[in-house]
Every structure is written in structure tokens, then in C-alpha cells.
Amino acid sequence: MDWPKNLDSPSYAPMVLGAIAAGQFDHTFVPVTIDVGGHRGVFRVSKDALKIDGVRINASAILQQQIADLLGAYLPTPKLYDQMWAQRTTTVLPCPMPINSTAAGMIAHSACVEKQISGPTNGIIQTVGKTWVLSNKLSLKTAMNMGWYLEKPMAGVPFDPAPTLAGAHMIQSPGTAHGPNHCDYSQVCLFVALDCVVDGRPTTFAEVAKDPSLCALVNHTGVLYTLRQPGAPELVTPPSVVAKPPGGATVALTAAGAGAGALIGGPVGAVLGGAAGLVADAVRRTIS
């Protein structure tokens, strides 16, 4: 992917959403099991942060919510994120660096995580960054992020208690210092799937979160009324991807198609081949 230099570029979010809509991303859900008050819930959460072209992409709360819309998923809650750490099968140390919102920073952070993963993994990989989470504190001007769990203190960084795991710690406890449009190299995309199973019965994350008798399975502060980041335009249909204008590559593809067609079918083949080249270039300009 030809990322813009800065993640606040107007082209960044459409590029990400276009790739998601086209299925050009890497993301897997794996189960976590939570027992509370005699109830057992099995939820599907992100095995690793969502990647495009092998890079764990960064996102604002608005963009992460729109990606969730396209996946038919939700942002996690602090409790679910704690459980992703508690039930991890691969441990990764945080990768802090000077704050920045650049593609170079995004790529470097993802590479730092990747270097710590050896061989194939079947379960949850944590900690892979910070993420935006659901909370009843969210508003049009407020987002909540958290993450970067630690097994032991790191020199010069906070060692905050995890919100729902006794004895567990993280660099960033749930906080609302950043607004919904903030994006930096540490903010990766993690999700919880729409469907789940509670007490052996298929149901949905939303139904559990809104049920006073079950909400403790997913939220440590009671019934969760806010199920998406306020202010994020809801993507009912995938976003259209604006094609780039024709250029030198258009001429090259058309000429190549015409040449190949001429070898196979003479003048008629040249016309058909040239047309095929134009179609191929139109696709290229749409997805590149």
C-alpha cells in the first residue's frame, strides 16, 4: 500500500476503508471464555491487530468504528481487552516510541511487534498496542483508549493497574485524553464479533451488553448503553473507492494488451487486447 506520509492525510481513511471493503486485509477472530455470576460467555475477539499489507494499521476512534461497521463487529470493552491479555497465548512487550502520527511510525511499530512473534500462533497475541474501547463515557468529543499491558515495570513508563484484572498492569489505563479523531502510531484496531454464546445459547454482543443480568460478562461498570463511537458515520454499504486518473501506466497497459492481442488474433485481436488493457488499468487505478 502506498501510504501517505502522515496519517491525518485526507487520503488515509478512504485507503483503509477501501482495502477493508475489498477484502484486502488480515484479521482473525478467536474465542475468549468469561465466567461471571454463574453465567458463561464465549466471545470472539481479535487474535491480533488488523493488518493491511502486513502492517498493523493505526486508526482514530472514528476510523476504527467504521472498520468495525464493515466487519459487522464492535469495538472491545475494557473488560474484554483485559481478558484478551489474560487469555493470550503469545506475549509481546510494548513498543513505545516518540509520539508521532506518520506512516513510518505505524510501520516501525508493527515491525517491532512482529519481531517478537516466532512461528505460527493459534491463540491471542498481546500486547500489540493500544486500542479504542466502548464506554458509556463516550461522546461526540470523547473517545476512550487503553492498552500496552506489562508483566513487569519498564523504566520511564507508567505502570497502571488493569481495570478488571487484579495484579495486572498496563501503560495506558482507560483514558479520555484524546478526542475521536486522534490517531498515532500506537493505536491499533482490535474488535469483538457480533455473535457470541452465553450459557450455551447463541446470542449477540449487543444483547449481552444491554442485559442487566448478563452485562457483567463484557462490561465492568454495568449495562453498556453506548455500543459505537458517537459521531462516526455509519457505513451501511462499503465505501466507494475513487479511481486515479489515467496516466503513463494506462498507455503502457493498453499497448501491452494490444500487442498481445495482435500476436494472437491480428488486427481484431489487437483491438480486443487493447480494450482488455484499458479494463485492467481501470481496476488498477481503483485499488492502487
N, C-alpha and C positions, 0 to 999 in steps of 0.2 A: 504494500500500500504506500502510495506517495503522500505521506502525512504532511500537513502544513507545519511550518516551523513552530508556531505557537498554538496551544490547544484552545485558546479563545478566538481563533480564526473562525469567521463565519462558515468556512467550508468544512470544519472538523465534524460537527454533529451530523450534517447530512451524509458525509462519507461513512460514518459509523452506522447510521441507521440504514443507509443503502446496502451496506455489506450484510447487516443482520437480515434485512428483508430478502436479500438474495441467497441467504443460507451460507454465506462465506465467513463463517466464524467457528470457533471451537468452544464448546461448553457441554458439560455433562452433569446431570443430577444424580446424587447418591443419597441413600436413606440415613436419617438420624432417628433414634428412638428416645422418647421422653416420657417419663412416668411421673405423674403428679396427682395426688388426692384420689388414688385408686383408679385413675384413668391412664391409658397408654396411647400415645400418639406416635405414628410413624410418618415423618415428613421427608420430603425430598429437597435437598439443598445443593448448592453448587459444590462440586468436587474441588474445583479450582476456579480462579477468576476467569471470566470470559476473555477469550483471546481472538484477535484478528491478525492473520498473517504471523501467527506465533507470538504476538505481543499482547500482554495483559493490558488492555486499553484502560485509559483513565476517563472519568466521566463526572460531570456535575450531578447533583441530585435530580435535576430536571431530565438530563440525558439518560441517567440510569433508570429513571421511571419510564421513559419512553421505550427503552430497550426491554424493560420488563413487560410493557404492553405488547410488544411484538412477540415476546416469548410466551405470553399467556402466563406470566408469573408475577410475583410480588417482591418488593424489597424485603430483606430479612428484618427481624426484630432483634433487639439486644439479647434477648434470651436465646433465640435460635443461633445467633452468632456465637454466643458463649458455648452452646452445645456443639457447634462446628469445631471449636477449639478442643473441647473436652473429648470429642469422639474422633479426633483426627487420627490418621494412620501414618502420616508423614509430617514431621516437624520442620519448619523453616524459620530462621531467625529474621527479625525485621531488617529492612534495608533503608534506613533513614539517610537523607542527603539534604543539602541546602534546598530550601523551598523553591520550586520552580514549576511553571506550567508550560513546559515545552515538550515537543515530540521526542527530543533527545533524552530528556529526563524520564519520560514514560518508558522508552526503550531500555534505558540503563537500569531502571528499577525492575522491570520484568526480567532482564537478563540476570540480575542479582538473585532474584528468586529462583530462576531456572537452574542456576549453577548449584543450588543446594538440593536439587531433586535428582536422585540417581536411579535410573531404571524405571520400569513401569510401576504405576501405583494404582491400586484398586479403590482405596478409600479417600477420605477428605485430606487435602493438603492445606495446612495452616501453619504459620500465619503468612498470608500473601499480600497484605496491605490493609488499608482502611476501606470502609465502605459506608454508604448511606443507608440508614435504617429507618424503620417505621416507628412513630411515636405519636401520642396524642398532643405533643407539644409542637408538631409541625404546623406551619402556616405559610402564607404566600411569601413571607420574608424570612422564614426559619426552616432550616434543614438540620438533621442530626447525623453526625458521623462518629465512628468508633473503630478501633482495631489495633493491629500490631501487638499481638499477645506475646508475653515474655515468660520464660521459665525461670529466669533469674535476672537481676538488675543489669542494665547496661550503663556504662559510665556516661554521665551527662544527659540522660534522657529520663522522662517521667516514668514512674513505676506505680501506675494507678490500679486500684482493685477492680477486678471484673465485676460487672453489676449483679450477676446471679451465680457466680462460681466461687465458693469460699476458698480462699487461698490462691486463686488465680489472679494474674496481673496483666496489664496492657499499657502501652504508651499513651494511647488515646482512649480514655473512657468516654461514654456517650456525652457529646457536647454539641452546642448550637452556636458556636462562634462564627461559623461560615454560613453564608446565605445559599439558597438553592442553585445559584449559578456558579458557585465556586468550583474550580477544577484544578487539581495539581497532580504531580507525579505519583502520589501515594494513594489516590482514590481509585480503587479498582471496583469491578462490577461483580457482585455476588447476589444470589437470588434464592427464593423458596418457591417451589412449584405450586400451582393452583390446587392440585389434588393431594389428598392425604388419607390416612386410615386412622380412625380413633376407635378403640375398643373393638377392633375387628370389623368396623363398618366404614365403607368408603364415604368420604365427605370432602369438604374443601377447606382450605386455609382460612378463607373469609368467614365461613360458618363457625369454625372453631374460635377464631379471634373475637367474634361478636357474642359468643355464648358465655354468660356469666359462670356457668358450671364447668366450662372447658377452657376458657381463655388462658388460664394459668399454664397450660401446656406450651403456649407460644409467647406469652407476654407477662412480665413480672409486675406490671402496675395495674392489672385489671383488664376490663373489657377494652379492646382496641377499636376505637371508632374511626381512626384515620388509616385507611388502607392504601393510600397512594400519596405521593408528594404533591401537596397543593400547588397549583399554578402550572403543572406540567400538562401541555396539550395532549389529550388522549388520542393515541394512534389507533383508530378503528380499522383503517386499512394501511398497508405498508406505504411508506413514503415513496414518491416518485423520485427517480434519480435523474438529474438534469444532465443531458449529454454535452460533452465538449464539442466545440465547432470543428468542422473538417480542417485538416492541416496536411502537412507533408506525408504523414503516415497514411492518410486517406488515398493520396495519389499512389503511394507505394503498394498498398494492398490491392487497389483496383488494377494497377498494372500487372501485379503478380497473378491476380485471378485471370485477367485477360490472356496473359502469356500461357498459363497452364491450360486454359480452355482452348486456345489456338492449337496447341500441340495435340490435344485430344480430338477436337472436332472442327478445326479450321475456323473460318470467319464466324460461323454461328456459335461455335464453342467459345470463341474469344468474347463475344457479346455476353453470353451466359456467365462465363468466368468473371468478366468484369463486374457484372451485377452481383455475383456472389461475393466478390471482394468488397463492394460497397456495403452489403449487408453485414459482413464480418466487421468492417470498420465502424459501422453504426453501433454494433454491440460493444466493440472495444471502447468507443467514446462514452458509452453509457456507464460501463462498470469500472473504467480506469480512473 
